[in-house]
Amino acid sequence: MANSNGGIVGVDNPPTQIPEIITTFNSSGTLTTAPYTTSVDYLVVAGGGGGGNGNGGDAAGGGGAGGFRTGSSFPVTSATAYPITVGGGGSNTADGNPSVFSSITSTGGGKGGQPLGGNPGGSGGGSSGNNSNQGTGNTPPVSPSQGNPGGPGSANFSGGGGGGASAAGAAPTPPTGVAGVGGAGTASSISGSSVTYAGGGGGGAYTGFLGLSNGGAGGAGGGGAGGAGPSNDGNAGTPNTGGGGGGASPGPGSPQVGGAGGSGVVIVKEPLGPYLASGVWDMNALYDNVKAGTWTNA
């Protein structure tokens, strides 16, 4: 029988520690904390806003990204069920939906503008062409900020990009008139690898007499690209990133459709658990096993 463990009876096995637990919610559900968990790290990303439709003379703005909130050492109660809400992305011309964990709520992204300005949200939607009323971000305000404003449209009728978690949406680029780029998202490694979330949608392009055709690129983090002119739909944001949808490019025929926003995500990481000393017995267990003839030395 091993005796290098200070006289404790049993197999001399090193203790092992319960690993951290990472739970990813791509749709709504319930998190039940482990019996030893008293604090967690979290990422809560809301659904992105939809891009505006191209049903007028001006191109539409890109949808804003869903609110991005992250934190560490957030207090929780052990062995307790917490409802999780994962916000869906907004359809074209609709705001995204909020994501919720405990007291942490991330606001859905604002829709892209058409015919006027973008809506406020976690990140704001971009304005339609020839309009500067872009949606504000970090609405309602939280600290640290959950997002940024959308970009303005331009006098050449192209749309502004939706705001992202790390940067505001851009205005169209003069003099080329390329539509506004979506604001960049923010990277997180809470899942075990670095992933970028909450990029804004690109603005839709206006062709018209200027001969312009390039829709704005979606922001890094799942933002959908804007529609290239003339007469193209916006592209959808990537699911479970909170990316905003791209704005549509106007043109003849049926109204062009903005891209839907990407759905959100909630990730919760529970810390390392206690150490377990496997293979160690107390004296009562030893006596009972020896008496029963079931004790063996390993």
Phi, psi and omega per residue, in radians:
M1 nan 2.401 -3.122
A2 -1.169 2.518 3.136
N3 -2.322 0.243 -3.128
S4 -1.477 0.103 -3.100
N5 -1.789 0.514 3.055
G6 1.374 0.316 3.100
G7 1.633 -0.035 3.061
I8 -1.194 2.358 -3.101
V9 -1.376 2.309 3.059
G10 2.395 3.106 3.116
V11 -1.149 2.408 -3.068
D12 -1.468 1.301 3.132
N13 -1.732 2.450 3.074
P14 -1.225 2.600 3.089
P15 -1.197 2.635 3.086
T16 -2.091 2.613 -3.118
Q17 -1.858 2.389 3.098
I18 -1.133 2.208 -3.084
P19 -1.227 2.855 3.072
E20 -1.146 2.709 -3.116
I21 -2.030 2.124 3.103
I22 -1.969 2.093 -3.120
T23 -2.047 2.144 3.141
T24 -1.881 2.241 3.095
F25 -1.932 1.906 3.022
N26 -1.581 -0.142 3.021
S27 -2.577 2.939 -3.061
S28 -1.102 2.600 -3.119
G29 -3.002 -2.679 -3.110
T30 -2.357 2.311 3.023
L31 -1.802 2.158 3.024
T32 -1.886 2.033 -3.085
T33 -1.225 2.681 3.114
A34 -1.209 2.787 -3.099
P35 -1.067 -0.386 -3.106
Y36 -1.787 -0.062 -3.035
T37 -1.424 2.191 3.072
T38 -2.149 -0.123 3.046
S39 -2.693 2.717 -3.098
V40 -2.463 2.828 2.868
D41 -1.726 2.638 -3.081
Y42 -2.527 2.727 2.932
L43 -2.348 2.189 3.139
V44 -2.231 1.962 -3.135
V45 -2.077 2.240 -3.136
A46 -1.482 2.987 3.085
G47 -1.242 2.496 3.137
G48 -1.330 2.694 3.095
G49 -1.337 2.629 3.110
G50 -1.365 2.606 3.063
G51 -1.271 2.710 3.132
G52 -1.276 2.721 3.105
N53 -1.435 2.681 3.118
G54 -1.717 1.065 -3.044
N55 -1.888 0.461 3.107
G56 -2.557 -2.917 -3.124
G57 -1.281 -0.436 -3.109
D58 -1.741 2.669 3.039
A59 -1.308 2.762 -3.051
A60 -1.607 2.751 3.057
G61 -1.432 2.752 3.074
G62 -1.387 2.669 3.118
G63 -1.304 2.551 3.091
G64 -1.333 2.638 3.088
A65 -1.214 2.689 3.018
G66 -1.149 2.644 3.128
G67 -0.982 2.468 -3.095
F68 -2.061 2.001 3.109
R69 -2.296 2.347 -3.136
T70 -2.508 2.662 -3.124
G71 -2.884 2.945 -3.130
S72 -2.296 2.793 3.119
S73 0.925 0.719 3.118
F74 -1.414 2.154 -3.038
P75 -1.212 2.364 3.060
V76 -2.397 2.981 3.086
T77 -1.748 2.321 -3.119
S78 -1.137 2.658 3.081
A79 0.874 0.796 -3.086
T80 -2.257 2.471 3.126
A81 -1.520 2.258 3.093
Y82 -2.082 2.065 3.067
P83 -1.136 2.444 3.122
I84 -2.078 2.247 3.052
T85 -1.959 2.178 3.059
V86 -1.902 2.040 -3.061
G87 -1.292 2.397 3.053
G88 -1.381 2.696 3.052
G89 -1.240 2.614 3.104
G90 -1.266 2.476 2.999
S91 -1.204 3.054 3.141
N92 -0.936 2.359 -3.111
T93 1.092 0.421 3.098
A94 -2.243 2.551 3.086
D95 -1.199 2.701 3.011
G96 -1.298 2.956 -3.091
N97 -1.850 2.616 -3.057
P98 -1.266 2.705 2.971
S99 -1.990 2.519 -3.007
V100 -2.421 2.322 2.910
F101 -2.340 2.079 -3.140
S102 0.920 -2.165 -3.129
S103 -1.581 0.081 -3.104
I104 -1.691 2.061 3.088
T105 -2.127 2.219 2.995
S106 -1.806 2.317 -3.065
T107 -1.468 2.493 3.094
G108 -1.101 2.659 3.122
G109 -1.192 2.606 3.113
G110 -1.341 2.536 -3.140
K111 -1.218 2.677 3.065
G112 -1.273 2.584 -3.058
G113 -1.324 2.443 2.927
Q114 3.127 1.957 0.242
P115 -1.606 -0.051 -3.047
L116 -2.047 -2.383 -3.042
G117 -1.380 2.898 3.053
G118 -1.371 2.849 3.137
N119 -1.530 2.674 3.006
P120 -1.274 2.856 3.118
G121 3.084 -2.844 3.031
G122 -0.890 -0.898 2.789
S123 -2.157 2.568 -3.027
G124 -1.476 2.688 3.077
G125 -1.357 2.625 3.089
G126 -1.312 2.730 3.131
S127 -1.405 2.724 2.995
S128 -1.276 2.951 -3.133
G129 -0.997 2.550 3.103
N130 1.094 0.548 -3.122
N131 -2.544 2.469 -3.093
S132 -2.086 0.341 -3.141
N133 -1.679 1.109 3.137
Q134 -1.224 2.682 -3.131
G135 -1.275 2.466 3.087
T136 -1.344 2.677 3.071
G137 -1.796 3.117 -3.116
N138 0.883 0.861 -3.123
T139 -2.110 2.091 -0.092
P140 -1.212 2.783 -3.027
P141 -1.237 2.376 3.017
V142 -2.376 2.856 3.106
S143 -2.265 2.221 -0.046
P144 -1.122 2.798 -3.104
S145 -1.040 2.476 3.116
Q146 -1.630 -0.064 -3.141
G147 3.073 -3.013 -3.001
N148 -2.348 2.870 -3.123
P149 -1.275 2.800 3.007
G150 -1.351 3.029 -3.134
G151 -1.686 2.706 3.107
P152 -1.319 2.733 2.946
G153 -1.353 -3.133 -3.093
S154 -2.241 2.907 -3.134
A155 -1.162 -0.256 3.079
N156 -1.569 0.190 2.967
F157 1.378 0.101 3.042
S158 -1.460 2.708 -3.046
G159 -1.552 2.736 3.080
G160 -1.481 2.747 3.107
G161 -1.396 2.659 3.060
G162 -1.305 2.669 3.136
G163 -1.253 2.696 3.099
G164 -2.134 3.079 -3.082
A165 -1.134 -0.548 -3.092
S166 -1.845 -0.298 -3.044
A167 -2.658 2.668 3.069
A168 -1.226 2.715 2.990
G169 -1.159 2.643 -3.067
A170 -1.674 2.699 2.977
A171 -1.376 2.772 3.034
P172 -0.975 2.660 -3.032
T173 -1.578 2.026 3.054
P174 -1.426 2.680 -0.119
P175 -1.568 0.078 -3.054
T176 -1.228 -0.510 -3.137
G177 1.378 0.194 3.035
V178 -0.994 2.324 -3.037
A179 -1.098 2.820 -3.050
G180 -1.119 2.419 3.117
V181 -1.431 2.495 3.076
G182 -1.190 2.561 3.128
G183 -1.153 2.560 -3.107
A184 -1.228 2.583 3.065
G185 -1.516 -2.880 -3.093
T186 -2.227 2.414 3.136
A187 -1.475 2.558 3.052
S188 -2.424 2.494 3.103
S189 -1.941 0.310 -3.079
I190 -1.090 -0.463 -3.121
S191 -1.384 -0.147 -3.067
G192 1.897 -0.247 3.034
S193 -2.470 2.741 -3.082
S194 -1.349 2.135 3.116
V195 -2.296 2.393 3.125
T196 -1.704 2.323 -3.080
Y197 -2.160 2.834 2.905
A198 1.094 0.934 2.982
G199 -1.586 2.545 -3.141
G200 -1.367 2.706 3.096
G201 -1.381 2.575 3.118
G202 -1.349 2.643 3.106
G203 -1.310 2.701 3.077
G204 -1.392 2.635 -3.085
A205 -1.670 2.586 3.033
Y206 -1.901 2.315 3.138
T207 -1.676 -1.247 3.038
G208 0.867 -2.571 -3.081
F209 -1.310 -0.211 -3.129
L210 -1.474 -0.235 3.138
G211 1.184 0.514 -3.107
L212 -1.620 2.568 -3.043
S213 -2.523 -0.041 -2.999
N214 -1.623 2.042 3.025
G215 -1.270 2.731 3.134
G216 -1.256 2.465 3.090
A217 -1.209 2.569 3.030
G218 -1.259 2.580 3.120
G219 -1.210 2.565 3.074
A220 -0.956 2.292 -3.057
G221 1.952 0.517 2.994
G222 1.613 0.142 3.101
G223 -1.214 2.408 3.108
G224 -1.447 2.529 3.129
A225 -1.292 2.601 3.071
G226 -1.290 2.743 3.139
G227 -1.224 2.384 3.062
A228 -1.403 2.502 -3.104
G229 -1.485 2.760 -0.146
P230 -1.613 2.789 2.917
S231 1.090 0.938 3.088
N232 -2.275 2.499 3.100
D233 -1.249 2.746 2.971
G234 -1.355 2.799 3.139
N235 -1.671 2.571 -3.087
A236 -1.287 2.634 2.975
G237 -1.234 2.718 -3.104
T238 -1.266 2.297 3.127
P239 -1.012 2.530 3.066
N240 1.060 0.496 2.964
T241 -2.128 -0.289 -3.032
G242 1.307 0.284 -3.133
G243 -1.209 2.504 3.091
G244 -1.319 2.691 3.093
G245 -1.443 2.624 -3.140
G246 -1.332 2.542 3.079
G247 -1.307 2.669 -3.101
A248 -1.556 2.742 3.068
S249 -1.754 2.279 -3.100
P250 -1.344 2.856 3.095
G251 3.040 -3.113 -3.133
P252 -1.198 2.778 3.119
G253 1.639 -2.761 -3.092
S254 -1.111 2.633 3.095
P255 -1.000 2.365 3.120
Q256 -1.418 2.619 -2.947
V257 -1.895 2.338 3.042
G258 -1.240 2.688 3.117
G259 -1.295 2.516 3.079
A260 -1.235 2.627 3.053
G261 -1.296 2.690 3.080
G262 -1.346 2.529 3.096
S263 -1.145 2.833 -3.122
G264 -1.546 -2.900 3.141
V265 -2.768 2.618 3.009
V266 -2.257 2.235 3.108
I267 -2.210 2.274 3.136
V268 -2.176 2.272 3.118
K269 -2.013 2.069 3.049
E270 -1.589 2.461 -3.008
P271 -1.279 3.075 3.058
L272 -0.974 2.454 -3.119
G273 -1.584 -2.956 -3.111
P274 -1.253 2.880 3.049
Y275 -1.417 2.481 3.089
L276 -2.035 2.231 3.126
A277 -1.725 1.478 -3.111
S278 -1.266 2.598 3.089
G279 1.443 0.272 3.128
V280 -1.999 2.332 -3.100
W281 -2.138 2.630 3.002
D282 -1.474 2.998 -3.047
M283 -1.157 -0.587 3.110
N284 -1.103 -0.755 3.119
A285 -1.124 -0.700 3.097
L286 -1.050 -0.879 -3.126
Y287 -0.992 -0.820 -3.103
D288 -1.097 -0.687 -3.123
N289 -1.259 -0.675 3.103
V290 -1.127 -0.769 3.139
K291 -1.074 -0.641 -3.116
A292 -1.445 -0.133 -3.117
G293 1.346 0.341 -3.101
T294 -1.858 0.072 -3.135
W295 -1.507 2.256 3.043
T296 -2.287 2.595 3.077
N297 -1.537 2.260 3.130
A298 -1.957 nan nan
